[in-house]
Amino acid sequence: MSPIQPSESTVQILPANMTSLPMSVGMPEPGRIPGRTNIGELGSEDEQFLLRAFRSFSAAAGSLERSYATLQGEVIRLRRELETTNNSLAESLEENRSMRLHLDHILENLPCGILVVVADGTITRANSEAHRLLASEIVGAGIGSIEDLSRTVQELLSSAREESTEPEVSTGNERSPQRWLAARHAPIGNSASVFILRDVTERRRLEEDQDRFRREQALAEMSAVLAHEIRNPLGSLELFAGLLADASLSPECQKWVEHLQAGLRTLSATVNNVLQFHSSPALDLAPVDLGSLLDWSRDFLMPLARQSQVTLGLQNRLHGVTLLANRHGLEQVLLNLVLNSLRAMPGGGWVEIAGRKSHPEGSITLDVTDTGPGISPEHLPHIFDPGFTSRSGSPGLGLAVCRKIVEQHGGTIHAQSRPGWGAKFTLAFSLASPCSSGAAK
């Protein structure tokens, strides 16, 4: 069989896209195939097979290159999507962190205490207000568990969990003042609970003050009714006692009449104090001769002074000086001040009532001075407070009524005292009114 001669139709040029594929280091010469002696030595079938193989290889290589390019594009797309997703996740995490910090800030600044408690009683969260409210109720090392709280607070939280209302309990001990706490419960799932604690001490105090005010108001109304009922017969008794004092009686009987007058006038002062303090009647103002008022006060109070073995003096420089005032109110003021002095000197002493014009002109001053034990410095700021008294059995209304009447007249009253050196009460009134006139003698 003669060898097949190579022809131009048997030589194939590879496609251009095959140049991108990795090729072997040594390329065969034209017309030669590796592993074979000569292409011309191959049969036609072998030649066709080899050509088909090259074409298949070329097609596979092109397919692989296209797949690789597609895969590369997909990787780039996925990388971009991953970067976008990561950026979105980072932004979301930052927003969540900012929101958590914001909510934590709100939680820490709430005006109520917040406790988050899980099923086993562990406290997983407690804000600063909860720490403040429970500071005196911690029996453990800290607020780590309900067991670390006092029995009172544990019972409060248990009641809040079982009831739909907001129970309240009083807390406090010798180391801290009394405080009222209220608790409300809210379940949050997974057997966890939120307890909201509120300090209701101020509200309870206001309620107690309101209850006390209602009781005092009822007592005041009853006292005013009793005082009205007592004053009418008391006035009759004072009238008859005055008639007896003017009668020609023996010295011993005259002494007993003075005792009777002193007792009646003391009782009258107490009744008038109750009426003046609780009923607050409108003042009926009229020109009052202050000199005549001071003379009357000396004569009216003299039996009381003699009974107490107290010397009662008067320095009256206000004769002819008039003041637009309520005479009964001013009489009540002088009576209360002198009675206080007499009661402070059960063993005797000296009391002086003085009235003068003040400088500059246009005002007058009334003084009541005694030689009693004086007023202690801690009591002095409170002596005009209603109900304040240092004497057992006294309602503590005398000086409060004095200040009330003086202020209704546009005047002032103040006290000076040194313990052991007596006390001095000074009243000042302005004469600047159309009905106030006169000159001091």
LINCORMO-V939832 format. One record per residue. N is the residue number from 1. BURIAL is I if it has 24 or more other ideal C-beta (glycine too) atoms within 12 Angstrom, else O. Layout:
BEGIN
n->{N	N}
burial->{BURIAL	BURIAL}
END
This chain:
BEGIN
n->{1	2	3	4	5	6	7	8	9	10	11	12	13	14	15	16	17	18	19	20	21	22	23	24	25	26	27	28	29	30	31	32	33	34	35	36	37	38	39	40	41	42	43	44	45	46	47	48	49	50	51	52	53	54	55	56	57	58	59	60	61	62	63	64	65	66	67	68	69	70	71	72	73	74	75	76	77	78	79	80	81	82	83	84	85	86	87	88	89	90	91	92	93	94	95	96	97	98	99	100	101	102	103	104	105	106	107	108	109	110	111	112	113	114	115	116	117	118	119	120	121	122	123	124	125	126	127	128	129	130	131	132	133	134	135	136	137	138	139	140	141	142	143	144	145	146	147	148	149	150	151	152	153	154	155	156	157	158	159	160	161	162	163	164	165	166	167	168	169	170	171	172	173	174	175	176	177	178	179	180	181	182	183	184	185	186	187	188	189	190	191	192	193	194	195	196	197	198	199	200	201	202	203	204	205	206	207	208	209	210	211	212	213	214	215	216	217	218	219	220	221	222	223	224	225	226	227	228	229	230	231	232	233	234	235	236	237	238	239	240	241	242	243	244	245	246	247	248	249	250	251	252	253	254	255	256	257	258	259	260	261	262	263	264	265	266	267	268	269	270	271	272	273	274	275	276	277	278	279	280	281	282	283	284	285	286	287	288	289	290	291	292	293	294	295	296	297	298	299	300	301	302	303	304	305	306	307	308	309	310	311	312	313	314	315	316	317	318	319	320	321	322	323	324	325	326	327	328	329	330	331	332	333	334	335	336	337	338	339	340	341	342	343	344	345	346	347	348	349	350	351	352	353	354	355	356	357	358	359	360	361	362	363	364	365	366	367	368	369	370	371	372	373	374	375	376	377	378	379	380	381	382	383	384	385	386	387	388	389	390	391	392	393	394	395	396	397	398	399	400	401	402	403	404	405	406	407	408	409	410	411	412	413	414	415	416	417	418	419	420	421	422	423	424	425	426	427	428	429	430	431	432	433	434	435	436	437	438	439	440	441}
burial->{O	O	O	O	O	O	O	O	O	O	O	O	O	O	O	O	O	O	O	O	O	O	O	O	O	O	O	O	O	O	O	O	I	O	O	O	O	O	I	O	O	O	O	O	O	O	I	O	O	I	O	O	O	O	O	O	O	I	O	O	O	O	O	O	O	O	O	O	O	O	O	O	O	O	O	O	O	O	O	O	O	O	O	O	O	O	O	O	O	O	O	O	O	O	O	O	O	O	O	O	O	O	O	O	O	O	I	O	O	O	O	I	I	I	I	I	I	O	O	O	I	O	I	O	I	I	I	O	I	I	O	I	I	I	I	O	I	I	O	O	O	O	I	O	O	I	O	O	I	I	O	I	I	I	O	I	I	O	O	I	I	O	O	O	O	I	I	I	I	I	I	O	O	O	O	O	O	O	I	I	I	I	I	I	I	O	O	O	O	O	O	O	I	I	I	I	I	I	I	I	O	O	O	O	O	O	O	O	O	O	O	O	O	O	O	O	O	O	O	I	O	O	I	I	O	O	I	O	O	O	I	O	O	I	O	O	O	I	O	O	I	O	O	I	I	O	O	O	O	O	O	O	O	O	O	O	I	I	O	I	I	I	O	I	I	I	I	I	I	I	I	I	I	I	I	I	I	I	O	O	O	O	O	O	O	O	O	I	I	I	I	I	I	I	O	O	I	I	O	I	I	I	I	I	I	O	I	I	O	I	O	I	I	I	I	I	I	I	O	O	I	I	I	I	I	I	I	I	I	I	I	I	I	I	I	I	I	I	I	I	I	I	I	I	I	O	O	O	I	O	I	I	I	I	I	I	I	I	O	O	O	O	I	I	I	I	I	I	I	I	I	I	I	I	I	O	O	O	O	O	O	O	I	I	O	I	O	O	I	I	O	O	O	O	I	I	I	I	I	I	I	I	I	I	I	I	O	I	I	O	I	I	I	I	I	O	I	O	O	O	O	I	I	I	I	I	I	I	I	O	I	O	O	O	O	I	O	O	O	I	O}
END
